[in-house]
């Protein structure tokens, strides 16, 4: 069922994007303005963000199946579940030597993941409502939108659309967006900061 829904989501995104381009082309043909109309750069960026979200969500629900893909993923989910219970560390396991795993630490404070505290806390809140898998796909779409907005703020036009689509269709970006890792949230924060500084 999840794969079917993900497939419908991806098909809907691509279909809506095609309809948007067809509508813009038809409007340009019917308009009495110049023969060569300005391309809908902002619409292209908006649809790139939708495609990034749809692609990451499809990967997460389909091939990845909402499972951790790496030791870092496991460490993040481990720390997220601890912080969701209001703690910063778990008690040491009964036989600590048998639980030495990459991505997890055992120290004087207890048993923890190796990631910073903020992103695991956010994941922990999403885990409570069983939507932790949805965070990175949503942030992927936001990253594409912020990148396009930053390019528009710099006075660019078609370059903004190219940059947005290059990011939205990047296999590495989509793979990271289908995980629980903090790369995509970090990119979103960096783009938001750059956009805010640009407006100063």
N, C-alpha and C positions, 0 to 999 in steps of 0.2 A: 504493500500500500504506500509506504514512504517513497519508494522509487517511482511509483506511478505519479504521485503528487508532485515529486520533484521534476519529473519529465514534463508534466502539464505546466508547471511554473516556468520552466525554461522555454517551452514552446510559446507560452502566452507572452513572455517578455519579448521574444524575437518577433512574434506576430504583431504585437502592438508597435514595436519599433518600425516594422515594415509599413504598417498603416500610417504612422506618423510621417514617414518620408513620402509616402504616396500622397497624403493630404497636402503636405507642403509643396510638392511638385505640381499638383493640380491647382493650388492657389496661385502659384507663380505663373502658370500658363494662362489662367483666367484674368490675372491682374493686368491693368493698363500701364504698369510701370515699365522700367527698362527690361530689355530682353534677358539680361543676365541678372537675376535677383541675388541678393546676399544670402548665402547658405544659412540654414538655421543652426548656428553654432551652439547656442545655449540649449536648444532641444537635443542636439547630438550629445552634448555633455550629460544632460539629464538622462537620456536613454542609456548612455554608457554606464552610469551609476546603477541603473536598474538591471542591466545585463550582468554587471559585476556581482550584485547581490544575488541574482538568480543563479548564476554559474557557481558561486561559492555555496549557496544553499543546496543546489543539486549535488555537488560533490560531497557535501557533508551528509546529506540524507541517503545518497546512493552509494558510491564506492567506499567512502569512509565509514558510513553507517553510524555516525556520531560517536565513534570510538577514539580514544587517544591513540595517536600515531607514533609517538616517540616517548623517550624517558622524560623529556621536558614536559610533554603533555601530562604524563602520569603525575609528575611532581606538582604541576599546577592544580590538577583536579584534587590531589591529596591535600594540598594547602588550602584550596577553596573550601573543601568539606570541613576542615578544622575551623577556619575562620567563620563559616556559616553557623557554627555552634558557639561562636563568641570567644574562641580561644586563639592564641597565636601559635601554639605548639600542642602536639598530642603527647600522651604519656609514652615512655619507652616501651617497646614490645617486650614480651617475656624473655626471648632469646635474641638480643640485639644483633649478634653476629650473623644470624640467619636472615636479617632484613637489611643488609647493606646493599642498597640499590642506587644506581645512577639517577640523579634528580632528587634524591631524598637525603637529608642530613640527620644525624643523631649527635646531639651535643648536650651541654649541661642544662639547657633550657627545655629539652625534650626532643621530640621527633617532628621534623618540619620538612617542607619543600624548600628548594633553593631559590625560589622566585621572590621578587619584591612583593610587599604586602598588599598594595592597592588593587592590582589586577586580580589576584586570587580572591580578594574580598568581593569585588564586583561579580566574578564568576560564582562565588558562593551564594550571593543573593539570587542570581539567575538559576542556580541549581535547585533552589527551594521551589521554584515554579516550573522546573524541568525545561527551561529554555536556554540553558547555557550554550548549546550548540548554535543558537541563532545570533549570538552577540557579534562574532567575527564577520559573518556574512553582511549584517547590517552596517558594521563599521567599514567593510570593504566598499559598499556603495557610497558611504559618507566620504571615504578617502578620494574616490574618483570625483565626486562632486566638489570637494574642497580643492583638489588639484585644478580642476577647470576654473573654479572661482578665482584662485590665485593667478592663473594665467590671464583671465579676463581683467583682473585688477591691474596687471602689468601692461594692459593695452593690446593684448594678443587676441586673435580671432580664430582662424582655422587651426592655428598651432595648439590652441587650448583643446579643441575637439580631438586632434591627433593624439595629444598627450593623454587625454582622458581614456580614449579607446585603447591606446597602447597599454595603459595600466590595467584597464578592465579585462583585457584579453591575455594578460601575462600569465603563463602557466604557473610560475613561481608564486606570484601574487595570489592567484586563486587557490593554490595548494595551501599557502599560509592562512588564507581566509577560511579554509575548511577545517582548521585546527583550533585548539584552545590556546595557542601560543600568543604572546603579547607583542609580536611584531606589528600586526595590523593596528592594534590600539595605539602603539607608539607612533606609527606613521600618521594616524589620524590626529593625534595630539600635536605632532610637529607641524603638520599642514595647517591646523587651526591656529597655532601660535604664529606661523609665518604670515597667514592671512591677517591676523589681528595686528601684528607689527607693521604690516604694509599699510594698514589704514591709519596708523598714528600720524 
